[in-house]
Amino acid sequence: MQETNETKKDDLIVIGGAGGFIGGALARYFRDRGFTKIRAIDKKPLPEWYQRVPGVECLCLDLSHEENCKRACEDAVEVVNLAADMGGMGFIERFRVECLRSILINTHMIEAAYRAGAQRYFYSSSACAYNIDLQKDPNVRALKESDAYPANAERGYGWEKLVSEIFCQEYWQERGLKTSIARFHNVYGPDGTWDGGREKAPAAICRKVIQAKDEDTGSIEIWGDGTQTRSFMYIDDCVKGIDMIMHAENLIATPINLGSAELVTINELVSLAEACGGVKLKRSYKLDAPLGVAGRNSDNTMIKEMLGWEPDTPLRDGLAKTYEWIERQYMDRKAGKRTIS
């Protein structure tokens, strides 16, 4: 792995989307590593942020507006853009316009970062940028970085990611801004969305198992027929990967997978959640639910070659921690306490 000089502990790091799941975890990660100037940005009111990290400057700004991006990036040395209007497959398939509009965020943020003299800019892309023709079989081969072209991304969200990647590449080629691009594969873990329609499969299934136990229904509804395959990356691996990719000289303006290579079916994911809850449930399958692609996995050849590392938290271990956290949230909500939605 080739690195530049370490970021100074008093350099200003700006995190867009810091009121969300990954952004909040990243703010805590940098704070715990001793960075003293972190500016966290999100359009949600502060009480709705998933994590509030002590010592971090928090601003409520809608980054789809140019002036707000200028304010966010003032004096920034590094900018991490995680801000986007997105969620699980139920949200992505139903609200394509909202997902597409997130291109405004990256357009304004990268320009603001450049004009502010930032040294580095990180963009959170997605595996949804990959050609969907390669993801029609649950027994899919793992997707390598070159599989994004010829382009046929997931409608809405995937195309927004692919076009924003090109912005990052051109700002490096034409303007010399060091950009980094990571294609996230299904991030999960504690302190994330677990209810309300934007949650992803691991959190949704944990919640359904917890609810089935609590209400003693003995059953669980699964979207699709359960044979769909995915890989899921634990949040601790995600934030570590962001840091490593952003500071790798050999990855400037180069899209790279950031995901686990542990492929499981949705049925297997349900079984792991059932084991966390110590229960076995009758399964019903909602075949007309939003499903996304039939199969998707991360080819980690490139990240292992470039960084000598890959996300490696076993799904069984990460899901156990996630289940435990969601169960506490569920019980707190039942008791009338405020929770993360």
The 8 nearest C-alpha neighbors of each residue, nearest first, counted from 0:
[[1, 306, 305, 2, 307, 247, 249, 248],
 [2, 0, 247, 248, 249, 3, 306, 305],
 [3, 1, 247, 248, 246, 0, 4, 5],
 [2, 4, 5, 248, 246, 1, 247, 6],
 [5, 3, 6, 2, 7, 246, 1, 248],
 [4, 6, 7, 3, 2, 246, 8, 10],
 [5, 7, 8, 4, 10, 9, 3, 76],
 [8, 6, 10, 9, 5, 34, 4, 11],
 [7, 9, 34, 10, 35, 33, 6, 36],
 [8, 10, 35, 7, 36, 34, 11, 6],
 [11, 9, 7, 8, 76, 36, 12, 6],
 [10, 12, 36, 75, 76, 37, 9, 13],
 [11, 13, 37, 77, 78, 75, 76, 38],
 [12, 14, 38, 78, 37, 79, 39, 77],
 [15, 13, 79, 39, 17, 80, 78, 40],
 [16, 14, 80, 40, 82, 81, 17, 79],
 [15, 17, 82, 41, 81, 18, 22, 19],
 [18, 16, 22, 23, 39, 19, 40, 15],
 [17, 19, 48, 41, 16, 49, 23, 22],
 [20, 18, 17, 22, 49, 16, 23, 21],
 [19, 21, 191, 23, 22, 49, 190, 24],
 [22, 20, 24, 23, 19, 25, 234, 17],
 [23, 21, 17, 25, 19, 24, 16, 20],
 [22, 24, 17, 50, 26, 25, 21, 20],
 [23, 25, 21, 27, 22, 26, 28, 20],
 [26, 24, 28, 22, 27, 23, 238, 21],
 [27, 25, 23, 29, 28, 24, 30, 22],
 [26, 28, 30, 24, 25, 29, 52, 31],
 [29, 27, 25, 31, 26, 30, 24, 32],
 [30, 28, 32, 26, 31, 27, 34, 25],
 [29, 31, 27, 34, 33, 32, 28, 26],
 [30, 32, 28, 33, 29, 27, 34, 26],
 [33, 31, 29, 30, 34, 28, 27, 8],
 [32, 34, 30, 31, 35, 8, 29, 9],
 [35, 33, 8, 30, 29, 36, 32, 9],
 [34, 36, 9, 8, 33, 37, 30, 54],
 [37, 35, 11, 9, 34, 10, 12, 38],
 [36, 38, 12, 55, 11, 13, 56, 39],
 [37, 39, 56, 13, 57, 55, 12, 14],
 [38, 40, 57, 14, 17, 56, 13, 58],
 [41, 39, 15, 58, 17, 16, 59, 57],
 [42, 40, 16, 59, 18, 43, 60, 17],
 [41, 43, 61, 60, 59, 44, 40, 62],
 [42, 44, 41, 47, 45, 59, 48, 18],
 [45, 43, 47, 46, 59, 42, 48, 41],
 [44, 46, 47, 48, 43, 59, 18, 57],
 [47, 45, 44, 48, 43, 49, 51, 50],
 [46, 48, 45, 44, 43, 49, 18, 339],
 [49, 47, 18, 45, 50, 46, 19, 43],
 [48, 50, 18, 19, 20, 339, 47, 190],
 [49, 51, 23, 48, 52, 18, 190, 24],
 [52, 50, 53, 48, 49, 23, 18, 55],
 [51, 53, 55, 27, 50, 54, 26, 23],
 [54, 52, 55, 51, 30, 56, 27, 50],
 [53, 55, 52, 56, 35, 30, 37, 36],
 [54, 56, 37, 53, 52, 38, 57, 39],
 [55, 57, 38, 39, 37, 54, 58, 36],
 [58, 56, 39, 40, 38, 55, 59, 45],
 [59, 57, 40, 60, 39, 41, 56, 38],
 [58, 60, 42, 41, 40, 44, 43, 57],
 [61, 59, 42, 41, 62, 58, 67, 40],
 [62, 60, 42, 63, 64, 67, 41, 59],
 [63, 61, 64, 104, 68, 67, 60, 65],
 [62, 64, 104, 103, 61, 65, 101, 107],
 [65, 63, 62, 67, 66, 61, 68, 107],
 [64, 66, 68, 107, 67, 69, 63, 62],
 [67, 65, 69, 68, 64, 70, 62, 107],
 [66, 68, 70, 69, 65, 64, 62, 60],
 [69, 67, 71, 65, 108, 70, 66, 62],
 [68, 70, 111, 66, 72, 67, 71, 73],
 [71, 69, 67, 68, 73, 72, 66, 111],
 [70, 72, 68, 69, 73, 67, 40, 13],
 [73, 71, 75, 69, 112, 70, 111, 68],
 [72, 74, 75, 70, 71, 115, 69, 112],
 [75, 73, 115, 72, 76, 11, 116, 117],
 [76, 74, 11, 72, 117, 73, 77, 12],
 [75, 77, 117, 118, 11, 10, 12, 74],
 [78, 76, 119, 12, 75, 117, 118, 120],
 [79, 77, 13, 120, 12, 14, 121, 119],
 [80, 78, 121, 14, 120, 13, 15, 81],
 [79, 81, 15, 122, 82, 121, 14, 78],
 [82, 80, 16, 15, 123, 79, 22, 83],
 [81, 83, 16, 15, 80, 84, 104, 41],
 [84, 82, 101, 85, 81, 16, 104, 98],
 [83, 85, 98, 101, 97, 82, 86, 100],
 [86, 84, 83, 98, 91, 90, 87, 197],
 [85, 87, 197, 90, 198, 91, 88, 199],
 [86, 88, 199, 197, 198, 89, 90, 91],
 [87, 89, 91, 90, 92, 289, 291, 290],
 [90, 88, 87, 289, 92, 91, 93, 196],
 [89, 91, 93, 88, 86, 87, 92, 197],
 [92, 90, 88, 94, 93, 89, 95, 86],
 [91, 93, 90, 89, 94, 88, 95, 289],
 [94, 92, 90, 91, 95, 89, 88, 289],
 [95, 93, 97, 96, 91, 90, 92, 98],
 [94, 96, 155, 98, 97, 91, 99, 93],
 [97, 95, 99, 98, 94, 100, 155, 156],
 [98, 96, 100, 95, 99, 94, 84, 101],
 [97, 99, 156, 95, 96, 100, 84, 101],
 [100, 98, 96, 155, 159, 101, 97, 156],
 [99, 101, 97, 102, 98, 103, 96, 104],
 [102, 100, 103, 104, 83, 99, 98, 84],
 [101, 103, 100, 104, 105, 159, 99, 106],
 [104, 102, 106, 63, 101, 105, 100, 107],
 [105, 103, 63, 101, 62, 102, 107, 106],
 [104, 106, 108, 102, 107, 103, 109, 163],
 [107, 105, 103, 104, 108, 109, 102, 110],
 [106, 108, 65, 110, 104, 105, 109, 111],
 [109, 107, 105, 111, 68, 110, 106, 104],
 [108, 110, 112, 111, 107, 106, 105, 113],
 [111, 109, 113, 107, 112, 108, 114, 106],
 [112, 110, 108, 69, 114, 113, 109, 68],
 [111, 113, 109, 115, 117, 110, 114, 72],
 [112, 114, 110, 116, 111, 115, 117, 109],
 [115, 113, 111, 116, 112, 110, 117, 69],
 [114, 116, 112, 113, 117, 73, 111, 74],
 [117, 115, 113, 114, 118, 112, 76, 75],
 [116, 118, 76, 112, 75, 77, 115, 119],
 [117, 119, 76, 77, 116, 177, 176, 120],
 [120, 118, 77, 177, 117, 178, 78, 176],
 [119, 121, 178, 78, 79, 77, 179, 177],
 [122, 120, 179, 79, 178, 80, 180, 245],
 [123, 121, 180, 80, 179, 124, 79, 81],
 [124, 122, 181, 81, 180, 80, 182, 121],
 [123, 125, 182, 160, 181, 122, 183, 180],
 [126, 124, 182, 183, 127, 128, 184, 160],
 [125, 127, 128, 182, 184, 129, 183, 124],
 [128, 126, 157, 125, 129, 153, 152, 156],
 [129, 127, 157, 152, 126, 161, 125, 160],
 [130, 128, 147, 152, 127, 126, 146, 131],
 [129, 131, 151, 152, 147, 132, 150, 133],
 [130, 132, 134, 133, 152, 151, 129, 153],
 [131, 133, 130, 134, 135, 151, 129, 152],
 [134, 132, 131, 130, 135, 139, 136, 129],
 [135, 133, 294, 131, 132, 292, 136, 293],
 [134, 136, 293, 133, 292, 132, 294, 137],
 [135, 137, 138, 139, 293, 294, 134, 133],
 [138, 136, 294, 293, 228, 139, 227, 226],
 [139, 137, 136, 294, 140, 228, 293, 295],
 [138, 140, 136, 137, 294, 134, 141, 295],
 [141, 139, 142, 138, 296, 295, 133, 298],
 [140, 142, 296, 298, 297, 139, 143, 295],
 [143, 141, 298, 297, 296, 146, 140, 144],
 [142, 144, 298, 146, 145, 141, 297, 299],
 [143, 145, 146, 255, 147, 256, 142, 254],
 [144, 146, 147, 143, 148, 142, 149, 129],
 [147, 145, 148, 144, 143, 129, 142, 130],
 [148, 146, 129, 130, 145, 150, 128, 149],
 [149, 147, 150, 146, 145, 130, 151, 129],
 [148, 150, 147, 151, 130, 146, 145, 129],
 [149, 151, 148, 147, 130, 152, 129, 128],
 [152, 150, 130, 131, 149, 153, 129, 148],
 [153, 151, 128, 130, 157, 129, 158, 150],
 [152, 154, 157, 127, 128, 131, 158, 155],
 [155, 153, 157, 156, 158, 152, 95, 92],
 [154, 156, 95, 99, 158, 157, 98, 159],
 [155, 157, 98, 159, 158, 99, 154, 160],
 [158, 156, 128, 153, 127, 152, 160, 159],
 [157, 159, 161, 160, 152, 155, 156, 154],
 [160, 158, 156, 99, 157, 162, 161, 102],
 [161, 159, 163, 157, 158, 124, 162, 128],
 [160, 162, 158, 164, 128, 163, 159, 157],
 [163, 161, 165, 164, 159, 160, 158, 166],
 [164, 162, 166, 160, 165, 161, 159, 102],
 [163, 165, 167, 161, 162, 166, 160, 168],
 [164, 166, 168, 162, 163, 167, 169, 161],
 [167, 165, 163, 169, 164, 168, 170, 162],
 [168, 166, 164, 170, 165, 169, 178, 252],
 [167, 169, 252, 165, 171, 166, 170, 172],
 [168, 170, 172, 171, 166, 167, 173, 165],
 [171, 169, 174, 167, 173, 168, 172, 176],
 [172, 170, 175, 176, 169, 168, 174, 177],
 [171, 173, 169, 170, 175, 174, 168, 176],
 [174, 172, 170, 169, 171, 175, 176, 168],
 [175, 173, 170, 171, 176, 172, 169, 113],
 [174, 176, 171, 172, 173, 177, 170, 178],
 [177, 175, 171, 170, 174, 178, 119, 113],
 [178, 176, 119, 171, 251, 175, 120, 118],
 [179, 177, 120, 252, 251, 121, 167, 119],
 [178, 180, 121, 252, 251, 245, 122, 120],
 [181, 179, 254, 122, 121, 253, 123, 124],
 [182, 180, 255, 123, 124, 254, 256, 257],
 [181, 183, 125, 124, 256, 126, 257, 255],
 [182, 184, 125, 257, 126, 258, 181, 124],
 [183, 185, 258, 126, 186, 257, 125, 231],
 [186, 184, 231, 232, 183, 187, 230, 258],
 [185, 187, 232, 233, 231, 234, 184, 183],
 [188, 186, 233, 234, 232, 185, 201, 231],
 [187, 189, 321, 234, 233, 191, 190, 317],
 [190, 188, 321, 191, 324, 320, 325, 187],
 [191, 189, 20, 49, 188, 192, 50, 339],
 [192, 190, 20, 189, 193, 188, 49, 187],
 [191, 193, 198, 340, 194, 197, 339, 20],
 [192, 194, 202, 198, 203, 340, 191, 206],
 [195, 193, 340, 198, 196, 192, 203, 197],
 [194, 196, 197, 340, 198, 193, 192, 203],
 [197, 195, 198, 194, 90, 89, 87, 86],
 [198, 196, 86, 87, 90, 195, 199, 192],
 [199, 197, 192, 193, 87, 196, 194, 86],
 [200, 198, 87, 202, 201, 203, 197, 86],
 [199, 201, 203, 202, 204, 198, 87, 265],
 [202, 200, 204, 203, 199, 205, 187, 268],
 [203, 201, 193, 205, 204, 200, 199, 206],
 [204, 202, 200, 206, 205, 201, 193, 199],
 [203, 205, 207, 206, 201, 202, 200, 208],
 [204, 206, 202, 208, 207, 203, 322, 272],
 [207, 205, 209, 203, 204, 208, 210, 202],
 [206, 208, 204, 210, 209, 205, 211, 203],
 [207, 209, 211, 205, 210, 206, 204, 212],
 [210, 208, 206, 212, 207, 211, 213, 205],
 [209, 211, 213, 207, 212, 208, 214, 206],
 [212, 210, 208, 216, 214, 215, 209, 213],
 [213, 211, 215, 209, 210, 214, 208, 216],
 [212, 214, 210, 211, 215, 209, 216, 208],
 [215, 213, 211, 216, 212, 210, 217, 209],
 [214, 216, 212, 211, 213, 217, 210, 218],
 [217, 215, 211, 218, 214, 212, 213, 219],
 [216, 218, 280, 215, 211, 281, 212, 219],
 [219, 217, 281, 280, 216, 282, 211, 220],
 [218, 220, 282, 281, 283, 280, 207, 221],
 [221, 219, 283, 284, 282, 285, 222, 218],
 [222, 220, 284, 285, 283, 223, 219, 225],
 [221, 223, 285, 288, 284, 286, 220, 224],
 [224, 222, 286, 285, 225, 284, 221, 290],
 [223, 225, 284, 226, 286, 222, 285, 221],
 [226, 224, 266, 265, 223, 227, 264, 221],
 [225, 227, 264, 224, 265, 228, 266, 137],
 [228, 226, 293, 137, 264, 294, 225, 265],
 [229, 227, 264, 294, 137, 263, 265, 295],
 [230, 228, 295, 262, 263, 296, 294, 264],
 [229, 231, 262, 296, 261, 259, 260, 263],
 [230, 232, 185, 259, 186, 184, 229, 233],
 [233, 231, 186, 259, 258, 185, 187, 234],
 [234, 232, 187, 236, 235, 188, 186, 317],
 [233, 235, 237, 236, 188, 187, 186, 238],
 [236, 234, 237, 238, 233, 239, 24, 188],
 [237, 235, 310, 239, 234, 233, 238, 240],
 [236, 238, 234, 240, 235, 239, 241, 233],
 [239, 237, 241, 240, 235, 25, 236, 234],
 [238, 240, 236, 242, 241, 237, 243, 235],
 [239, 241, 237, 243, 238, 242, 244, 236],
 [242, 240, 238, 244, 239, 243, 245, 237],
 [241, 243, 245, 239, 240, 244, 246, 238],
 [244, 242, 240, 246, 245, 241, 247, 239],
 [245, 243, 247, 241, 246, 242, 240, 179],
 [246, 244, 242, 179, 243, 247, 241, 121],
 [245, 247, 243, 244, 2, 248, 242, 3],
 [248, 246, 2, 244, 249, 250, 1, 245],
 [249, 247, 250, 2, 1, 251, 246, 3],
 [248, 250, 247, 251, 1, 305, 0, 2],
 [251, 249, 253, 248, 247, 252, 179, 244],
 [250, 252, 253, 179, 178, 248, 249, 177],
 [253, 251, 168, 178, 179, 250, 167, 180],
 [252, 254, 250, 251, 180, 255, 179, 168],
 [255, 253, 180, 181, 252, 182, 144, 256],
 [256, 254, 181, 182, 144, 253, 180, 257],
 [255, 257, 182, 181, 258, 183, 297, 144],
 [258, 256, 183, 182, 181, 184, 255, 240],
 [259, 257, 184, 232, 297, 183, 256, 310],
 [258, 260, 232, 310, 261, 230, 231, 297],
 [259, 261, 297, 262, 230, 296, 298, 258],
 [262, 260, 230, 259, 263, 231, 314, 313],
 [261, 263, 230, 229, 260, 296, 228, 264],
 [264, 262, 228, 229, 267, 230, 265, 261],
 [263, 265, 228, 267, 266, 226, 227, 268],
 [264, 266, 225, 268, 267, 227, 226, 228],
 [265, 267, 225, 269, 264, 268, 270, 226],
 [268, 266, 270, 264, 265, 269, 263, 271],
 [267, 269, 265, 271, 266, 270, 264, 272],
 [270, 268, 266, 272, 267, 271, 273, 265],
 [269, 271, 273, 267, 268, 272, 274, 266],
 [270, 272, 274, 268, 273, 269, 267, 275],
 [273, 271, 275, 269, 274, 270, 205, 268],
 [272, 274, 270, 276, 278, 275, 271, 279],
 [275, 273, 277, 271, 276, 272, 270, 278],
 [276, 274, 272, 273, 277, 319, 271, 322],
 [275, 277, 273, 274, 278, 272, 209, 208],
 [278, 276, 274, 275, 273, 279, 272, 212],
 [277, 279, 273, 276, 274, 280, 212, 275],
 [280, 278, 273, 281, 277, 217, 274, 270],
 [281, 279, 218, 217, 282, 219, 278, 273],
 [280, 282, 218, 217, 219, 283, 279, 220],
 [281, 283, 219, 218, 220, 280, 284, 221],
 [284, 282, 220, 221, 219, 285, 281, 218],
 [283, 285, 221, 224, 220, 223, 286, 222],
 [286, 284, 222, 223, 287, 288, 221, 220],
 [285, 287, 223, 288, 284, 224, 222, 289],
 [288, 286, 285, 289, 223, 222, 290, 284],
 [287, 289, 222, 286, 285, 290, 223, 89],
 [290, 288, 89, 291, 88, 92, 287, 222],
 [291, 289, 288, 223, 292, 88, 222, 293],
 [292, 290, 289, 88, 293, 92, 153, 294],
 [291, 293, 294, 134, 135, 290, 131, 295],
 [294, 292, 135, 227, 137, 136, 134, 228],
 [293, 295, 137, 228, 134, 139, 227, 292],
 [296, 294, 229, 134, 228, 139, 141, 230],
 [295, 297, 141, 230, 229, 142, 260, 262],
 [296, 298, 141, 260, 142, 258, 299, 259],
 [299, 297, 141, 143, 142, 300, 260, 296],
 [300, 298, 302, 301, 297, 303, 260, 256],
 [301, 299, 303, 298, 302, 304, 143, 305],
 [300, 302, 304, 303, 299, 305, 255, 298],
 [301, 303, 305, 304, 299, 306, 300, 309],
 [304, 302, 307, 308, 300, 306, 301, 305],
 [303, 305, 301, 302, 307, 306, 300, 308],
 [306, 304, 302, 303, 0, 301, 307, 249],
 [305, 307, 0, 308, 303, 302, 304, 243],
 [308, 306, 303, 304, 305, 0, 302, 309],
 [309, 307, 303, 306, 302, 310, 304, 305],
 [308, 310, 303, 311, 302, 299, 307, 259],
 [311, 309, 236, 259, 258, 312, 232, 308],
 [310, 312, 309, 313, 259, 236, 232, 260],
 [311, 313, 310, 314, 233, 317, 316, 236],
 [314, 312, 315, 316, 311, 317, 261, 233],
 [315, 313, 317, 316, 318, 312, 231, 233],
 [314, 316, 318, 313, 317, 319, 271, 312],
 [317, 315, 319, 313, 314, 318, 320, 312],
 [318, 316, 314, 320, 319, 315, 233, 321],
 [317, 319, 321, 315, 320, 316, 314, 322],
 [320, 318, 322, 316, 321, 317, 275, 323],
 [321, 319, 323, 317, 318, 322, 324, 316],
 [322, 320, 318, 189, 188, 324, 319, 323],
 [321, 323, 319, 325, 324, 320, 205, 318],
 [322, 324, 326, 320, 321, 325, 319, 327],
 [323, 325, 321, 327, 326, 322, 189, 320],
 [326, 324, 328, 322, 327, 323, 329, 321],
 [325, 327, 329, 323, 328, 324, 322, 330],
 [328, 326, 330, 324, 325, 329, 331, 323],
 [329, 327, 325, 331, 326, 330, 338, 332],
 [330, 328, 326, 332, 327, 331, 325, 333],
 [329, 331, 333, 327, 332, 328, 326, 334],
 [332, 330, 334, 328, 336, 333, 329, 327],
 [333, 331, 335, 336, 329, 334, 330, 338],
 [332, 334, 330, 331, 335, 329, 336, 328],
 [333, 335, 331, 332, 336, 330, 329, 337],
 [336, 334, 332, 333, 331, 337, 330, 338],
 [337, 335, 332, 331, 334, 338, 333, 330],
 [336, 338, 332, 335, 331, 339, 328, 334],
 [339, 337, 328, 332, 340, 336, 331, 329],
 [338, 340, 49, 192, 337, 328, 190, 191],
 [339, 194, 192, 193, 338, 195, 191, 49]]
